[in-house]
Amino acid sequence: MTTLKITQVRSTIGRPQVQRDTVRSLGLKRIRHTVTQPDRPEIRGMLRKIPHLVEFEEVQD
């Protein structure tokens, strides 16, 4: 199974509320905070909404 390692690289200050909510729903809380999420279409869609705020990579389990 593939998981995604997601890291917040930019601040959400001054961003629209929708983008802030997306970052928070991924489980990110601050810059350089990293979480792992399963590689699902819902997560990929969230990442497509905020590519300028996060970096991600695929990790094999």
PQR file of N, CA, C, O and H, with PARSE charges and radii, in Angstrom:
ATOM      1  N   MET A   1       0.844  -1.180   0.000 -0.4000 1.5000
ATOM      2  CA  MET A   1       0.000   0.000   0.000 -0.0000 2.0000
ATOM      3  C   MET A   1       0.887   1.240   0.000  0.5500 1.7000
ATOM      4  O   MET A   1       1.931   1.275   0.651 -0.5500 1.4000
ATOM      5  N   THR A   2       0.466   2.227  -0.719 -0.4000 1.5000
ATOM      6  CA  THR A   2       1.221   3.464  -0.825 -0.0000 2.0000
ATOM      7  C   THR A   2       0.643   4.512   0.117  0.5500 1.7000
ATOM      8  O   THR A   2      -0.574   4.652   0.240 -0.5500 1.4000
ATOM      9  H   THR A   2      -0.383   2.199  -1.248  0.4000 1.0000
ATOM     10  N   THR A   3       1.524   5.236   0.770 -0.4000 1.5000
ATOM     11  CA  THR A   3       1.100   6.363   1.590 -0.0000 2.0000
ATOM     12  C   THR A   3       1.786   7.615   1.075  0.5500 1.7000
ATOM     13  O   THR A   3       2.772   7.548   0.341 -0.5500 1.4000
ATOM     14  H   THR A   3       2.513   5.122   0.670  0.4000 1.0000
ATOM     15  N   LEU A   4       1.251   8.746   1.468 -0.4000 1.5000
ATOM     16  CA  LEU A   4       1.813  10.029   1.074 -0.0000 2.0000
ATOM     17  C   LEU A   4       2.397  10.717   2.292  0.5500 1.7000
ATOM     18  O   LEU A   4       1.742  10.808   3.330 -0.5500 1.4000
ATOM     19  H   LEU A   4       0.449   8.801   2.064  0.4000 1.0000
ATOM     20  N   LYS A   5       3.607  11.195   2.175 -0.4000 1.5000
ATOM     21  CA  LYS A   5       4.255  11.969   3.219 -0.0000 2.0000
ATOM     22  C   LYS A   5       4.077  13.435   2.828  0.5500 1.7000
ATOM     23  O   LYS A   5       4.642  13.893   1.835 -0.5500 1.4000
ATOM     24  H   LYS A   5       4.139  11.120   1.331  0.4000 1.0000
ATOM     25  N   ILE A   6       3.290  14.163   3.616 -0.4000 1.5000
ATOM     26  CA  ILE A   6       2.902  15.534   3.275 -0.0000 2.0000
ATOM     27  C   ILE A   6       3.529  16.493   4.280  0.5500 1.7000
ATOM     28  O   ILE A   6       3.432  16.284   5.489 -0.5500 1.4000
ATOM     29  H   ILE A   6       2.831  13.791   4.422  0.4000 1.0000
ATOM     30  N   THR A   7       4.175  17.547   3.775 -0.4000 1.5000
ATOM     31  CA  THR A   7       4.831  18.538   4.618 -0.0000 2.0000
ATOM     32  C   THR A   7       4.331  19.931   4.238  0.5500 1.7000
ATOM     33  O   THR A   7       4.295  20.289   3.060 -0.5500 1.4000
ATOM     34  H   THR A   7       4.254  17.717   2.793  0.4000 1.0000
ATOM     35  N   GLN A   8       3.952  20.700   5.237 -0.4000 1.5000
ATOM     36  CA  GLN A   8       3.553  22.088   4.993 -0.0000 2.0000
ATOM     37  C   GLN A   8       4.808  22.933   4.868  0.5500 1.7000
ATOM     38  O   GLN A   8       5.664  22.911   5.752 -0.5500 1.4000
ATOM     39  H   GLN A   8       3.982  20.409   6.194  0.4000 1.0000
ATOM     40  N   VAL A   9       4.924  23.686   3.763 -0.4000 1.5000
ATOM     41  CA  VAL A   9       6.130  24.475   3.524 -0.0000 2.0000
ATOM     42  C   VAL A   9       5.877  25.979   3.525  0.5500 1.7000
ATOM     43  O   VAL A   9       6.824  26.760   3.614 -0.5500 1.4000
ATOM     44  H   VAL A   9       4.229  23.703   3.045  0.4000 1.0000
ATOM     45  N   ARG A  10       4.630  26.393   3.429 -0.4000 1.5000
ATOM     46  CA  ARG A  10       4.306  27.817   3.452 -0.0000 2.0000
ATOM     47  C   ARG A  10       3.162  28.071   4.415  0.5500 1.7000
ATOM     48  O   ARG A  10       2.375  27.176   4.723 -0.5500 1.4000
ATOM     49  H   ARG A  10       3.861  25.758   3.357  0.4000 1.0000
ATOM     50  N   SER A  11       3.086  29.299   4.880 -0.4000 1.5000
ATOM     51  CA  SER A  11       2.086  29.686   5.861 -0.0000 2.0000
ATOM     52  C   SER A  11       0.707  29.845   5.221  0.5500 1.7000
ATOM     53  O   SER A  11       0.583  30.102   4.024 -0.5500 1.4000
ATOM     54  H   SER A  11       3.725  30.025   4.630  0.4000 1.0000
ATOM     55  N   THR A  12      -0.315  29.687   6.046 -0.4000 1.5000
ATOM     56  CA  THR A  12      -1.686  29.895   5.573 -0.0000 2.0000
ATOM     57  C   THR A  12      -2.182  31.305   5.882  0.5500 1.7000
ATOM     58  O   THR A  12      -3.334  31.632   5.598 -0.5500 1.4000
ATOM     59  H   THR A  12      -0.215  29.479   7.019  0.4000 1.0000
ATOM     60  N   ILE A  13      -1.323  32.139   6.459 -0.4000 1.5000
ATOM     61  CA  ILE A  13      -1.718  33.518   6.769 -0.0000 2.0000
ATOM     62  C   ILE A  13      -2.001  34.254   5.463  0.5500 1.7000
ATOM     63  O   ILE A  13      -1.190  34.232   4.537 -0.5500 1.4000
ATOM     64  H   ILE A  13      -0.387  31.873   6.690  0.4000 1.0000
ATOM     65  N   GLY A  14      -3.147  34.896   5.403 -0.4000 1.5000
ATOM     66  CA  GLY A  14      -3.531  35.657   4.220 -0.0000 2.0000
ATOM     67  C   GLY A  14      -4.134  34.814   3.116  0.5500 1.7000
ATOM     68  O   GLY A  14      -4.444  35.337   2.046 -0.5500 1.4000
ATOM     69  H   GLY A  14      -3.806  34.913   6.155  0.4000 1.0000
ATOM     70  N   ARG A  15      -4.306  33.548   3.344 -0.4000 1.5000
ATOM     71  CA  ARG A  15      -4.899  32.656   2.340 -0.0000 2.0000
ATOM     72  C   ARG A  15      -6.407  32.573   2.568  0.5500 1.7000
ATOM     73  O   ARG A  15      -6.878  32.824   3.677 -0.5500 1.4000
ATOM     74  H   ARG A  15      -4.054  33.123   4.214  0.4000 1.0000
ATOM     75  N   PRO A  16      -7.164  32.225   1.534 -0.5600 1.5000
ATOM     76  CA  PRO A  16      -8.606  32.060   1.702  0.2800 2.0000
ATOM     77  C   PRO A  16      -8.932  30.984   2.726  0.5500 1.7000
ATOM     78  O   PRO A  16      -8.156  30.050   2.927 -0.5500 1.4000
ATOM     79  N   GLN A  17     -10.063  31.119   3.359 -0.4000 1.5000
ATOM     80  CA  GLN A  17     -10.480  30.179   4.405 -0.0000 2.0000
ATOM     81  C   GLN A  17     -10.558  28.745   3.881  0.5500 1.7000
ATOM     82  O   GLN A  17     -10.253  27.804   4.613 -0.5500 1.4000
ATOM     83  H   GLN A  17     -10.693  31.877   3.195  0.4000 1.0000
ATOM     84  N   VAL A  18     -10.956  28.572   2.641 -0.4000 1.5000
ATOM     85  CA  VAL A  18     -11.064  27.225   2.063 -0.0000 2.0000
ATOM     86  C   VAL A  18      -9.699  26.546   2.056  0.5500 1.7000
ATOM     87  O   VAL A  18      -9.604  25.357   2.362 -0.5500 1.4000
ATOM     88  H   VAL A  18     -11.204  29.337   2.046  0.4000 1.0000
ATOM     89  N   GLN A  19      -8.642  27.279   1.713 -0.4000 1.5000
ATOM     90  CA  GLN A  19      -7.298  26.704   1.697 -0.0000 2.0000
ATOM     91  C   GLN A  19      -6.824  26.393   3.110  0.5500 1.7000
ATOM     92  O   GLN A  19      -6.195  25.360   3.340 -0.5500 1.4000
ATOM     93  H   GLN A  19      -8.719  28.244   1.464  0.4000 1.0000
ATOM     94  N   ARG A  20      -7.119  27.275   4.055 -0.4000 1.5000
ATOM     95  CA  ARG A  20      -6.745  27.027   5.451 -0.0000 2.0000
ATOM     96  C   ARG A  20      -7.438  25.772   5.978  0.5500 1.7000
ATOM     97  O   ARG A  20      -6.823  24.957   6.667 -0.5500 1.4000
ATOM     98  H   ARG A  20      -7.631  28.114   3.868  0.4000 1.0000
ATOM     99  N   ASP A  21      -8.713  25.624   5.650 -0.4000 1.5000
ATOM    100  CA  ASP A  21      -9.461  24.444   6.092 -0.0000 2.0000
ATOM    101  C   ASP A  21      -8.898  23.163   5.478  0.5500 1.7000
ATOM    102  O   ASP A  21      -8.859  22.123   6.136 -0.5500 1.4000
ATOM    103  H   ASP A  21      -9.212  26.285   5.091  0.4000 1.0000
ATOM    104  N   THR A  22      -8.465  23.237   4.225 -0.4000 1.5000
ATOM    105  CA  THR A  22      -7.899  22.068   3.560 -0.0000 2.0000
ATOM    106  C   THR A  22      -6.597  21.640   4.226  0.5500 1.7000
ATOM    107  O   THR A  22      -6.373  20.451   4.456 -0.5500 1.4000
ATOM    108  H   THR A  22      -8.497  24.081   3.691  0.4000 1.0000
ATOM    109  N   VAL A  23      -5.743  22.606   4.534 -0.4000 1.5000
ATOM    110  CA  VAL A  23      -4.482  22.296   5.215 -0.0000 2.0000
ATOM    111  C   VAL A  23      -4.771  21.660   6.571  0.5500 1.7000
ATOM    112  O   VAL A  23      -4.138  20.671   6.941 -0.5500 1.4000
ATOM    113  H   VAL A  23      -5.924  23.572   4.348  0.4000 1.0000
ATOM    114  N   ARG A  24      -5.712  22.215   7.301 -0.4000 1.5000
ATOM    115  CA  ARG A  24      -6.048  21.691   8.629 -0.0000 2.0000
ATOM    116  C   ARG A  24      -6.655  20.293   8.531  0.5500 1.7000
ATOM    117  O   ARG A  24      -6.373  19.441   9.373 -0.5500 1.4000
ATOM    118  H   ARG A  24      -6.226  23.018   7.000  0.4000 1.0000
ATOM    119  N   SER A  25      -7.484  20.047   7.516 -0.4000 1.5000
ATOM    120  CA  SER A  25      -8.124  18.736   7.386 -0.0000 2.0000
ATOM    121  C   SER A  25      -7.126  17.641   7.007  0.5500 1.7000
ATOM    122  O   SER A  25      -7.382  16.461   7.245 -0.5500 1.4000
ATOM    123  H   SER A  25      -7.713  20.739   6.832  0.4000 1.0000
ATOM    124  N   LEU A  26      -5.994  18.026   6.418 -0.4000 1.5000
ATOM    125  CA  LEU A  26      -4.938  17.062   6.146 -0.0000 2.0000
ATOM    126  C   LEU A  26      -4.171  16.697   7.410  0.5500 1.7000
ATOM    127  O   LEU A  26      -3.401  15.736   7.413 -0.5500 1.4000
ATOM    128  H   LEU A  26      -5.786  18.985   6.224  0.4000 1.0000
ATOM    129  N   GLY A  27      -4.375  17.457   8.483 -0.4000 1.5000
ATOM    130  CA  GLY A  27      -3.711  17.179   9.748 -0.0000 2.0000
ATOM    131  C   GLY A  27      -2.481  18.028   9.991  0.5500 1.7000
ATOM    132  O   GLY A  27      -1.749  17.799  10.953 -0.5500 1.4000
ATOM    133  H   GLY A  27      -5.000  18.237   8.480  0.4000 1.0000
ATOM    134  N   LEU A  28      -2.242  19.013   9.121 -0.4000 1.5000
ATOM    135  CA  LEU A  28      -1.072  19.880   9.260 -0.0000 2.0000
ATOM    136  C   LEU A  28      -1.386  21.034  10.193  0.5500 1.7000
ATOM    137  O   LEU A  28      -2.486  21.585  10.160 -0.5500 1.4000
ATOM    138  H   LEU A  28      -2.837  19.199   8.339  0.4000 1.0000
ATOM    139  N   LYS A  29      -0.413  21.402  11.032 -0.4000 1.5000
ATOM    140  CA  LYS A  29      -0.657  22.443  12.029 -0.0000 2.0000
ATOM    141  C   LYS A  29       0.286  23.625  11.929  0.5500 1.7000
ATOM    142  O   LYS A  29      -0.051  24.724  12.371 -0.5500 1.4000
ATOM    143  H   LYS A  29       0.481  20.954  11.058  0.4000 1.0000
ATOM    144  N   ARG A  30       1.475  23.417  11.347 -0.4000 1.5000
ATOM    145  CA  ARG A  30       2.445  24.506  11.274 -0.0000 2.0000
ATOM    146  C   ARG A  30       3.424  24.222  10.129  0.5500 1.7000
ATOM    147  O   ARG A  30       3.416  23.134   9.552 -0.5500 1.4000
ATOM    148  H   ARG A  30       1.749  22.525  10.987  0.4000 1.0000
ATOM    149  N   ILE A  31       4.249  25.193   9.813 -0.4000 1.5000
ATOM    150  CA  ILE A  31       5.240  25.029   8.763 -0.0000 2.0000
ATOM    151  C   ILE A  31       6.243  23.959   9.190  0.5500 1.7000
ATOM    152  O   ILE A  31       6.630  23.890  10.357 -0.5500 1.4000
ATOM    153  H   ILE A  31       4.255  26.076  10.281  0.4000 1.0000
ATOM    154  N   ARG A  32       6.657  23.130   8.240 -0.4000 1.5000
ATOM    155  CA  ARG A  32       7.572  22.000   8.425 -0.0000 2.0000
ATOM    156  C   ARG A  32       6.963  20.843   9.218  0.5500 1.7000
ATOM    157  O   ARG A  32       7.679  19.914   9.591 -0.5500 1.4000
ATOM    158  H   ARG A  32       6.342  23.186   7.292  0.4000 1.0000
ATOM    159  N   HIS A  33       5.676  20.881   9.477 -0.4000 1.5000
ATOM    160  CA  HIS A  33       4.989  19.755  10.107 -0.0000 2.0000
ATOM    161  C   HIS A  33       4.712  18.723   9.017  0.5500 1.7000
ATOM    162  O   HIS A  33       4.251  19.069   7.929 -0.5500 1.4000
ATOM    163  H   HIS A  33       5.094  21.636   9.173  0.4000 1.0000
ATOM    164  N   THR A  34       4.993  17.460   9.311 -0.4000 1.5000
ATOM    165  CA  THR A  34       4.827  16.387   8.339 -0.0000 2.0000
ATOM    166  C   THR A  34       3.842  15.358   8.862  0.5500 1.7000
ATOM    167  O   THR A  34       3.885  14.975  10.031 -0.5500 1.4000
ATOM    168  H   THR A  34       5.367  17.179  10.195  0.4000 1.0000
ATOM    169  N   VAL A  35       2.953  14.914   7.981 -0.4000 1.5000
ATOM    170  CA  VAL A  35       2.004  13.852   8.312 -0.0000 2.0000
ATOM    171  C   VAL A  35       2.032  12.812   7.198  0.5500 1.7000
ATOM    172  O   VAL A  35       2.487  13.089   6.087 -0.5500 1.4000
ATOM    173  H   VAL A  35       2.918  15.225   7.031  0.4000 1.0000
ATOM    174  N   THR A  36       1.548  11.628   7.503 -0.4000 1.5000
ATOM    175  CA  THR A  36       1.383  10.600   6.474 -0.0000 2.0000
ATOM    176  C   THR A  36      -0.103  10.324   6.319  0.5500 1.7000
ATOM    177  O   THR A  36      -0.838  10.201   7.299 -0.5500 1.4000
ATOM    178  H   THR A  36       1.178  11.404   8.405  0.4000 1.0000
ATOM    179  N   GLN A  37      -0.518  10.231   5.092 -0.4000 1.5000
ATOM    180  CA  GLN A  37      -1.916   9.951   4.764 -0.0000 2.0000
ATOM    181  C   GLN A  37      -1.940   8.833   3.726  0.5500 1.7000
ATOM    182  O   GLN A  37      -0.999   8.700   2.944 -0.5500 1.4000
ATOM    183  H   GLN A  37       0.079  10.331   4.296  0.4000 1.0000
ATOM    184  N   PRO A  38      -2.998   8.033   3.708 -0.5600 1.5000
ATOM    185  CA  PRO A  38      -3.108   7.009   2.663  0.2800 2.0000
ATOM    186  C   PRO A  38      -3.284   7.663   1.295  0.5500 1.7000
ATOM    187  O   PRO A  38      -3.859   8.746   1.175 -0.5500 1.4000
ATOM    188  N   ASP A  39      -2.783   6.991   0.279 -0.4000 1.5000
ATOM    189  CA  ASP A  39      -2.882   7.519  -1.084 -0.0000 2.0000
ATOM    190  C   ASP A  39      -4.270   7.203  -1.635  0.5500 1.7000
ATOM    191  O   ASP A  39      -4.491   6.155  -2.241 -0.5500 1.4000
ATOM    192  H   ASP A  39      -2.316   6.112   0.376  0.4000 1.0000
ATOM    193  N   ARG A  40      -5.194   8.125  -1.412 -0.4000 1.5000
ATOM    194  CA  ARG A  40      -6.576   7.974  -1.866 -0.0000 2.0000
ATOM    195  C   ARG A  40      -6.946   9.164  -2.749  0.5500 1.7000
ATOM    196  O   ARG A  40      -6.306  10.211  -2.662 -0.5500 1.4000
ATOM    197  H   ARG A  40      -5.015   8.977  -0.919  0.4000 1.0000
ATOM    198  N   PRO A  41      -7.952   9.027  -3.585 -0.5600 1.5000
ATOM    199  CA  PRO A  41      -8.361  10.131  -4.455  0.2800 2.0000
ATOM    200  C   PRO A  41      -8.769  11.388  -3.679  0.5500 1.7000
ATOM    201  O   PRO A  41      -8.555  12.502  -4.156 -0.5500 1.4000
ATOM    202  N   GLU A  42      -9.353  11.218  -2.495 -0.4000 1.5000
ATOM    203  CA  GLU A  42      -9.780  12.372  -1.703 -0.0000 2.0000
ATOM    204  C   GLU A  42      -8.569  13.199  -1.259  0.5500 1.7000
ATOM    205  O   GLU A  42      -8.594  14.428  -1.312 -0.5500 1.4000
ATOM    206  H   GLU A  42      -9.527  10.312  -2.108  0.4000 1.0000
ATOM    207  N   ILE A  43      -7.523  12.517  -0.826 -0.4000 1.5000
ATOM    208  CA  ILE A  43      -6.314  13.190  -0.378 -0.0000 2.0000
ATOM    209  C   ILE A  43      -5.617  13.856  -1.561  0.5500 1.7000
ATOM    210  O   ILE A  43      -5.149  14.989  -1.447 -0.5500 1.4000
ATOM    211  H   ILE A  43      -7.503  11.518  -0.783  0.4000 1.0000
ATOM    212  N   ARG A  44      -5.546  13.162  -2.693 -0.4000 1.5000
ATOM    213  CA  ARG A  44      -4.929  13.742  -3.894 -0.0000 2.0000
ATOM    214  C   ARG A  44      -5.672  15.002  -4.331  0.5500 1.7000
ATOM    215  O   ARG A  44      -5.049  15.971  -4.764 -0.5500 1.4000
ATOM    216  H   ARG A  44      -5.926  12.242  -2.785  0.4000 1.0000
ATOM    217  N   GLY A  45      -6.994  14.993  -4.219 -0.4000 1.5000
ATOM    218  CA  GLY A  45      -7.775  16.171  -4.570 -0.0000 2.0000
ATOM    219  C   GLY A  45      -7.472  17.350  -3.660  0.5500 1.7000
ATOM    220  O   GLY A  45      -7.383  18.488  -4.121 -0.5500 1.4000
ATOM    221  H   GLY A  45      -7.500  14.206  -3.868  0.4000 1.0000
ATOM    222  N   MET A  46      -7.312  17.080  -2.361 -0.4000 1.5000
ATOM    223  CA  MET A  46      -6.947  18.147  -1.426 -0.0000 2.0000
ATOM    224  C   MET A  46      -5.582  18.728  -1.770  0.5500 1.7000
ATOM    225  O   MET A  46      -5.380  19.941  -1.703 -0.5500 1.4000
ATOM    226  H   MET A  46      -7.384  16.156  -1.987  0.4000 1.0000
ATOM    227  N   LEU A  47      -4.651  17.859  -2.137 -0.4000 1.5000
ATOM    228  CA  LEU A  47      -3.305  18.326  -2.479 -0.0000 2.0000
ATOM    229  C   LEU A  47      -3.308  19.159  -3.755  0.5500 1.7000
ATOM    230  O   LEU A  47      -2.506  20.083  -3.892 -0.5500 1.4000
ATOM    231  H   LEU A  47      -4.815  16.874  -2.191  0.4000 1.0000
ATOM    232  N   ARG A  48      -4.196  18.845  -4.685 -0.4000 1.5000
ATOM    233  CA  ARG A  48      -4.303  19.639  -5.909 -0.0000 2.0000
ATOM    234  C   ARG A  48      -4.840  21.041  -5.635  0.5500 1.7000
ATOM    235  O   ARG A  48      -4.590  21.960  -6.415 -0.5500 1.4000
ATOM    236  H   ARG A  48      -4.848  18.095  -4.574  0.4000 1.0000
ATOM    237  N   LYS A  49      -5.573  21.214  -4.535 -0.4000 1.5000
ATOM    238  CA  LYS A  49      -6.115  22.526  -4.175 -0.0000 2.0000
ATOM    239  C   LYS A  49      -5.059  23.449  -3.586  0.5500 1.7000
ATOM    240  O   LYS A  49      -5.169  24.671  -3.690 -0.5500 1.4000
ATOM    241  H   LYS A  49      -5.776  20.467  -3.902  0.4000 1.0000
ATOM    242  N   ILE A  50      -4.022  22.859  -2.961 -0.4000 1.5000
ATOM    243  CA  ILE A  50      -3.041  23.686  -2.239 -0.0000 2.0000
ATOM    244  C   ILE A  50      -1.591  23.299  -2.575  0.5500 1.7000
ATOM    245  O   ILE A  50      -0.787  23.132  -1.658 -0.5500 1.4000
ATOM    246  H   ILE A  50      -3.933  21.867  -2.877  0.4000 1.0000
ATOM    247  N   PRO A  51      -1.236  23.151  -3.855 -0.5600 1.5000
ATOM    248  CA  PRO A  51       0.135  22.723  -4.176  0.2800 2.0000
ATOM    249  C   PRO A  51       1.189  23.769  -3.796  0.5500 1.7000
ATOM    250  O   PRO A  51       2.360  23.427  -3.633 -0.5500 1.4000
ATOM    251  N   HIS A  52       0.795  25.014  -3.655 -0.4000 1.5000
ATOM    252  CA  HIS A  52       1.723  26.087  -3.310 -0.0000 2.0000
ATOM    253  C   HIS A  52       2.020  26.150  -1.809  0.5500 1.7000
ATOM    254  O   HIS A  52       2.911  26.887  -1.386 -0.5500 1.4000
ATOM    255  H   HIS A  52      -0.156  25.291  -3.788  0.4000 1.0000
ATOM    256  N   LEU A  53       1.282  25.386  -1.006 -0.4000 1.5000
ATOM    257  CA  LEU A  53       1.477  25.406   0.445 -0.0000 2.0000
ATOM    258  C   LEU A  53       2.133  24.136   0.985  0.5500 1.7000
ATOM    259  O   LEU A  53       2.646  24.135   2.105 -0.5500 1.4000
ATOM    260  H   LEU A  53       0.558  24.787  -1.349  0.4000 1.0000
ATOM    261  N   VAL A  54       2.122  23.064   0.206 -0.4000 1.5000
ATOM    262  CA  VAL A  54       2.631  21.784   0.707 -0.0000 2.0000
ATOM    263  C   VAL A  54       3.573  21.129  -0.308  0.5500 1.7000
ATOM    264  O   VAL A  54       3.575  21.451  -1.496 -0.5500 1.4000
ATOM    265  H   VAL A  54       1.706  23.064  -0.703  0.4000 1.0000
ATOM    266  N   GLU A  55       4.368  20.198   0.215 -0.4000 1.5000
ATOM    267  CA  GLU A  55       5.155  19.292  -0.619 -0.0000 2.0000
ATOM    268  C   GLU A  55       4.760  17.886  -0.204  0.5500 1.7000
ATOM    269  O   GLU A  55       4.455  17.640   0.963 -0.5500 1.4000
ATOM    270  H   GLU A  55       4.366  19.936   1.180  0.4000 1.0000
ATOM    271  N   PHE A  56       4.764  16.967  -1.155 -0.4000 1.5000
ATOM    272  CA  PHE A  56       4.431  15.591  -0.799 -0.0000 2.0000
ATOM    273  C   PHE A  56       5.233  14.618  -1.637  0.5500 1.7000
ATOM    274  O   PHE A  56       5.691  14.939  -2.734 -0.5500 1.4000
ATOM    275  H   PHE A  56       5.011  17.166  -2.103  0.4000 1.0000
ATOM    276  N   GLU A  57       5.392  13.427  -1.096 -0.4000 1.5000
ATOM    277  CA  GLU A  57       6.073  12.348  -1.810 -0.0000 2.0000
ATOM    278  C   GLU A  57       5.403  11.034  -1.467  0.5500 1.7000
ATOM    279  O   GLU A  57       4.828  10.874  -0.391 -0.5500 1.4000
ATOM    280  H   GLU A  57       5.020  13.167  -0.205  0.4000 1.0000
ATOM    281  N   GLU A  58       5.485  10.096  -2.399 -0.4000 1.5000
ATOM    282  CA  GLU A  58       4.925   8.771  -2.184 -0.0000 2.0000
ATOM    283  C   GLU A  58       5.920   7.922  -1.421  0.5500 1.7000
ATOM    284  O   GLU A  58       7.119   7.959  -1.694 -0.5500 1.4000
ATOM    285  H   GLU A  58       5.952  10.226  -3.273  0.4000 1.0000
ATOM    286  N   VAL A  59       5.415   7.150  -0.454 -0.4000 1.5000
ATOM    287  CA  VAL A  59       6.247   6.270   0.352 -0.0000 2.0000
ATOM    288  C   VAL A  59       5.627   4.878   0.292  0.5500 1.7000
ATOM    289  O   VAL A  59       4.436   4.706   0.552 -0.5500 1.4000
ATOM    290  H   VAL A  59       4.440   7.121  -0.232  0.4000 1.0000
ATOM    291  N   GLN A  60       6.447   3.888  -0.053 -0.4000 1.5000
ATOM    292  CA  GLN A  60       5.968   2.507  -0.087 -0.0000 2.0000
ATOM    293  C   GLN A  60       6.049   1.898   1.304  0.5500 1.7000
ATOM    294  O   GLN A  60       7.043   2.082   2.006 -0.5500 1.4000
ATOM    295  H   GLN A  60       7.415   4.027  -0.265  0.4000 1.0000
ATOM    296  N   ASP A  61       5.017   1.180   1.705 -0.4000 1.5000
ATOM    297  CA  ASP A  61       5.009   0.510   3.007 -0.0000 2.0000
ATOM    298  C   ASP A  61       5.652  -0.849   2.919  0.5500 1.7000
ATOM    299  O   ASP A  61       5.735  -1.559   3.921 -0.5500 1.4000
ATOM    300  H   ASP A  61       4.209   1.030   1.136  0.4000 1.0000
TER
END
